[in-house]
């Protein structure tokens, strides 16, 4: 569990959102108590750096025996966001996965929802101010019906996003 950030957010299939390393550890602990013969193989399909973060997308294949039942083959796709501010101690900030094909809920271990609440928001004042400026600019362009400038703004944002051309992140004007 050391790879998970203390404030990690994890979204397992068929389960509520888990907030924090402690809840993530409890979830995986219950998974392993309710299964045996676990084998997991991941294949990283894409890995992109975005400032202090790395975005990892891939596929995984896990086989396990669910408490006295047949072996289950669980093929998933996943996305992880890593904090790589210090590459020697990268931490998973967020993770989500889901089956690539229909998988009946009964094939996965029953893990009760764990009490978990989102951490308080800690957005730096300069980030809030930059978002406010960006939103004001967008509002002005829309009110002026200046579609050309509005489109250029989003084209510039898209071109600065290293992970996908359809990603709408970029420098704040």
Legacy VTK file of the C-alpha trace (Angstrom):
# vtk DataFile Version 3.0
C-alpha trace
ASCII
DATASET POLYDATA
POINTS 173 float
0.000 0.000 0.000
3.018 2.270 0.143
2.503 3.237 -3.504
-0.812 4.913 -2.648
-0.819 8.529 -1.553
-2.298 9.113 1.931
-5.120 11.029 0.181
-5.567 8.643 -2.763
-8.956 8.314 -4.462
-9.776 4.846 -5.817
-12.884 3.818 -7.743
-13.214 0.012 -7.843
-15.809 -1.597 -10.069
-19.117 -2.272 -8.265
-17.993 -0.374 -5.167
-18.258 3.099 -3.695
-15.390 5.556 -4.017
-12.551 5.014 -1.556
-10.808 8.060 -0.103
-7.422 7.685 1.548
-4.709 5.028 1.712
-6.262 3.469 4.819
-9.595 2.718 3.070
-7.807 1.487 -0.041
-5.807 -0.896 2.144
-8.978 -2.131 3.843
-10.602 -2.738 0.458
-7.678 -4.785 -0.882
-7.361 -6.600 2.453
-10.984 -7.741 2.183
-10.466 -8.665 -1.483
-7.574 -10.980 -0.574
-9.412 -12.477 2.418
-12.332 -13.414 0.123
-10.261 -14.788 -2.756
-7.361 -17.139 -3.324
-4.927 -18.019 -6.111
-4.705 -14.355 -7.103
-2.652 -13.644 -10.182
-2.518 -10.167 -11.718
-0.788 -9.088 -14.892
-0.849 -5.452 -16.043
0.082 -4.041 -19.415
0.780 -0.323 -19.564
-0.672 1.002 -22.826
0.109 4.705 -22.389
2.188 6.689 -19.945
2.302 10.476 -20.180
3.980 13.081 -18.012
1.952 16.174 -17.194
4.044 18.392 -14.953
4.291 16.788 -11.515
1.932 13.990 -12.543
2.122 10.866 -14.653
-0.988 9.427 -16.262
-0.873 5.665 -16.734
-3.494 3.862 -18.814
-3.500 0.170 -19.409
-5.162 -3.178 -19.276
-4.974 -5.900 -16.676
-5.889 -9.523 -16.394
-6.508 -11.023 -12.994
-7.467 -14.573 -12.191
-8.645 -15.612 -8.759
-10.808 -18.137 -6.964
-13.773 -16.627 -5.183
-14.268 -18.445 -1.844
-15.170 -21.978 -2.893
-16.248 -21.161 -6.447
-14.697 -21.500 -9.867
-11.744 -19.494 -11.088
-12.714 -16.041 -12.329
-10.880 -14.285 -15.152
-11.284 -10.540 -14.645
-10.051 -8.515 -17.620
-10.039 -4.769 -17.023
-8.881 -1.429 -18.301
-7.528 1.062 -15.796
-6.289 4.595 -15.336
-3.884 5.762 -12.654
-2.683 9.247 -11.779
0.714 9.297 -10.120
2.298 12.166 -8.200
5.875 12.166 -9.481
7.056 15.361 -7.806
9.763 13.193 -6.254
10.380 10.365 -8.774
12.124 8.258 -6.117
8.850 8.058 -4.158
6.055 8.286 -6.750
2.574 7.789 -5.268
-0.775 6.834 -6.794
-3.183 9.756 -6.326
-6.135 8.270 -8.211
-7.075 4.964 -9.762
-10.138 3.644 -11.543
-10.778 0.335 -13.278
-13.567 -1.600 -14.883
-14.161 -4.779 -16.807
-13.679 -4.732 -20.574
-16.718 -6.998 -20.933
-19.871 -7.692 -18.972
-19.018 -9.250 -15.633
-21.815 -10.171 -13.283
-21.425 -8.662 -9.819
-21.569 -12.161 -8.291
-18.170 -12.961 -9.873
-16.408 -10.442 -7.625
-15.915 -10.675 -3.863
-18.572 -9.016 -1.740
-16.878 -6.134 0.017
-19.175 -3.919 2.063
-18.967 -0.193 1.463
-16.336 1.280 3.703
-17.097 4.582 5.426
-15.154 7.097 3.439
-15.462 10.819 2.856
-13.648 13.115 0.455
-10.858 15.104 2.040
-11.298 18.840 2.414
-10.403 20.835 -0.668
-6.971 22.399 -0.554
-6.787 24.425 -3.734
-4.094 27.109 -3.609
-5.374 30.699 -3.810
-3.353 31.334 -6.983
-5.064 28.362 -8.679
-8.499 29.609 -7.628
-7.632 33.076 -8.962
-6.361 31.656 -12.259
-9.546 29.602 -12.711
-11.649 32.678 -11.916
-9.714 34.695 -14.531
-10.109 31.921 -17.118
-13.861 31.627 -16.444
-14.249 35.421 -16.689
-12.479 35.413 -20.050
-14.704 32.607 -21.349
-17.802 34.428 -20.076
-16.712 37.642 -21.803
-16.041 35.859 -25.093
-19.444 34.149 -24.953
-21.265 37.388 -24.060
-19.485 39.184 -26.916
-20.409 36.304 -29.228
-16.748 36.143 -30.147
-16.717 32.522 -31.241
-13.448 32.839 -33.131
-11.493 33.973 -30.045
-13.328 31.419 -27.923
-12.363 28.633 -30.346
-8.724 29.811 -30.435
-8.628 29.723 -26.634
-9.725 26.069 -26.554
-7.493 25.122 -29.487
-4.521 26.559 -27.571
-5.586 24.688 -24.443
-5.891 21.406 -26.354
-2.499 21.770 -28.029
-0.739 22.109 -24.659
-2.179 18.893 -23.188
0.380 16.095 -23.510
-1.904 13.125 -22.888
-4.678 13.430 -25.476
-5.624 15.931 -28.084
-9.193 15.913 -26.790
-8.085 16.731 -23.231
-9.201 20.219 -22.199
-6.323 21.209 -19.932
-3.703 23.820 -20.598
-2.071 27.024 -19.509
-4.232 29.519 -17.732
-4.460 32.845 -19.580
LINES 1 174
173 0 1 2 3 4 5 6 7 8 9 10 11 12 13 14 15 16 17 18 19 20 21 22 23 24 25 26 27 28 29 30 31 32 33 34 35 36 37 38 39 40 41 42 43 44 45 46 47 48 49 50 51 52 53 54 55 56 57 58 59 60 61 62 63 64 65 66 67 68 69 70 71 72 73 74 75 76 77 78 79 80 81 82 83 84 85 86 87 88 89 90 91 92 93 94 95 96 97 98 99 100 101 102 103 104 105 106 107 108 109 110 111 112 113 114 115 116 117 118 119 120 121 122 123 124 125 126 127 128 129 130 131 132 133 134 135 136 137 138 139 140 141 142 143 144 145 146 147 148 149 150 151 152 153 154 155 156 157 158 159 160 161 162 163 164 165 166 167 168 169 170 171 172
